[in-house]
Amino acid sequence: MLERYGHGGDLRTAAELFGTPEEGFTDYSSNMNPLGPPDAVRHILTERWRELIHYPDPAVRELTARLAEKHGVEPASILVGNGAAELIDLAVRVLRPQVTGLVRPSFGEYEEAVERAGGRIADIAAHERDGFGVTLDALREASLDCDTLFLGHPNNPTGRVLPEEVLRWLASGADGTRAIVDEAFLDFTENEERLTLARDAAASQHLIVIRSMTKFYAVPGIRLGYAIAHPDIIAGLKRLQVPWSVNALAQWIGLAALEDGEYARRTLAWLAPAREELTAGLRGLGLTVYDSDVNFVLFSLKPLGLLIPDVQRAMGRRGVLLRDASTFPGLDGTYGRLAVKGQESNAKVIVLLGEVIGELLAEKDRASAGQSLDMPETSLDAESSSEKRIRQESDVKLQNTDASENVLGRPSGQSTGSISDMSAAQSAVNTAPGLTAMATIGHSGEQEEAASGGHGYARTLMLQGTASDVGKSLLTAALCRILLQDGYRVAPFKSQNMSLNSYVTPDGKEIGRAQGMQADACRIAATTDMNPILLKPKKDMVSQVVVHGKPYRDLDARTYREKYLPEAEIVVKEALHRLRQSVDIVVMEGAGSPAEVNLKSRDIVNMRLAGWADAPVLLVADIDRGGVFASLVGTLEILTEEERARVQGFVINKFRGDVTLLQPGLDWLEERTGKPVLGVIPYLPDLGLEDEDSASLERRLAEGHAGSAGQPDSADERQKLDIVVIRHPRLSNFTDIDPLLQESDVRVRFVTKAGEFGRPDAVILPGSKNTVDDLIYLRQAGLDREIIQLAAEGGWVVGICAGYQMLGQRLLDPELVESDRPELPGLGLLPTETVFAADKRTVRVEGSTRLYAEQDAHYPVTGYEIHMGRTSFLEPVEPAFTLEPDAVSSSASAGSGEALIQDGVVTQDGKLWGTYLHGVLHNDDFRRAFLNRIRAGKGWAPLQAELRFQEQREAAFDRLAEHVRSSLDMTRLYEMIK
């Protein structure tokens, strides 16, 4: 029995009963909004966690005022509580009823609260023949024997609101009878303002209204509700309420949710058609279904002669949870309740339910014919004593039911039918009005799990390429922003990424830079589910394998493929499954090419992944490389017939010239393959969005967008600051340099050898995946001498992360984590020593710096750290940056105590500094101050900080989206997704 603790939504019990992970279920047993929490909730959880160091407002003043404004009452008439459950208990304790009238059926916590307070219950019958509606006559009659009424408005489990005549009676004083009205689900009705008794309660000594915010806004985990009553009653409730009942997160989320009017509009627009189709589908299966005004429906299996525990168990094995409503007093063992979710998810559940009903009916027929098989009873099949009692009671009720009632006495709001065998059940599914029968989703490795989360299962679209670096990452970002602009919740996904350019998620995990950038295009916080496996090359044929943002181990290519990929497949499927529960659409990005025949048998990034997700595929080719038609046709030829069928169209990227000249080739391609070209995307220069890896840096260098190694060769170039960036063989997070590429007075040169160095104004040593090997390379290339000489001549030298480590006196690797050298001398420019350790520090940080600021001033800075070394100081130093204490873990930089909030080193003249902060140059005011100090040293006037990099980046996403949208057949694209 899933309702072990009296409620639906108990995923832990379901996991114990059915042996499926909690995230593997589609939960129709609890009635949360399937749209999921408003977007503001994600922002609060990722951006305001630092404020949790403070106590919440004990009086919940801001949220109380906002709720009072919503309902048009005084704040003194509002009490915010820890969910409706707390307020139900408080209301009963304040009123201390002797006899409480409860409608049967109704929510079980009403009775539990009354019994805890020592009161008695008087049943108010709601009859099946009336669709379990509550009548004014029944309430008036009950009020003669009761001092209090406890009513659900809407009722749970029936979903029906109180009739208007009952509402008028309650508002006018209920003939002197006190009433508690639970409006927990009233938000889901289309006429909430007309139906609520909130204003009446605020003015009455006889009425308390209880509201919940967790159902409508899908945040049951935070527990948030409120009561509305006369100020005198509210004062009494407050005296009984425990201090700090409402935590800070709940208060913030409540305020943010109330401001999201669009969320409420979307919810109501979704609900009515989804409920109508679910109801029609259930009735098509022969069930009695009762009309509902909210986001769940009550049904009965009585016409089929089946019992809900049997159906619940069979559905649970298939990954779907439904509510056994026989636990509500007044309902027998034929009753169940289903939440309303997304229309696609509802259709899948109808199919599964039809299969279960068919199987149970067939089993019943075999049993009645004496042909039932002797099956061993398992723990899942064994009935509890309560279930046996329910079955016995229900059998009696079924036998005593007047058969004519189902034909002649059908009440308003019900529909019944009969199904005699499995084929009839399936037929009913296939012909249910408004529903399309959908393929059953099984549990094999090549099929997606049936489970979907609170939002239903997200649709998918996948971009695959004919080769690496054809533009898949930027096209994925473009589609993410386009879908976001069109009103969808969207997320990116790349199962496995090989890149040295990484991104730190808000919870301190490491993923590929491209997926972080794509999440930014979606305006959502990045998570490791978007890129569960990251490969970071360390040396030839060896990569560090990062799983869900944390280092797993270093593996060579063969070991990874033969030993880890089977495990990686599980990691990828689970990550995608979770991601699809949280959004409407997932835009998936492949890796390399799906035509790499040597890798296909254990593929987790291209066609097998598309199969797991049942994703339509767009095949992307880069015309700038040449041979675009051959690459597209050749890729298709190598694919299997099933894989070719999954490819729904082509996109030709990076086109330069007159597209009409390309048209004959496009016509030939479509005729040759039978697949459409959805668009030809013109080349888009100077976009300014991050590159994924060194392959894209190579392209930028070749195109001249990242600065060549040569010396300034024109008057215009000589009027710019000349900044050299050391291009390590294992260069990582080179996006640290991106803002400098956008500064109008800066020329950036990436150099690899001493002959290219020249005499720059400044040199930056960026990050590296292997500090030791790249420091050795630095010496072999003669760049160490150039850097040291520049520093001696008064030039500017900056080290970021690995570059910071290289600038120190020595690097120690006693455990041989980084290389096979236990010790290596550094460049000796900073009094530091770095020791490498196995644990990696990945964290987002924020703080400030006085570096280059006016006296008594500072610049705010944000950034992130990704490193395995710990740096200590060999003499007293001036820190470059001061970080917020709550953003720094105990494994931060060297030392203890005050040293925990210090990062980096700067020399007295400010010309030489190092830091672990990636993204430090993305801080606009600090970056301009740094550049102006270099300008001052050359006798040049300072410039204003005109470049706002993040604003420019956001504009770049919109520019990219518009560019791609204008070149794609969006109608066809949406047809593919749907």
Summary of the structure (lengths in Angstrom):
residues: 978
radius of gyration: 32.9
end to end distance: 36.9
largest distance: 103.4
contacts: 3396
relative contact order: 0.07
helix: 42%
strand: 20%
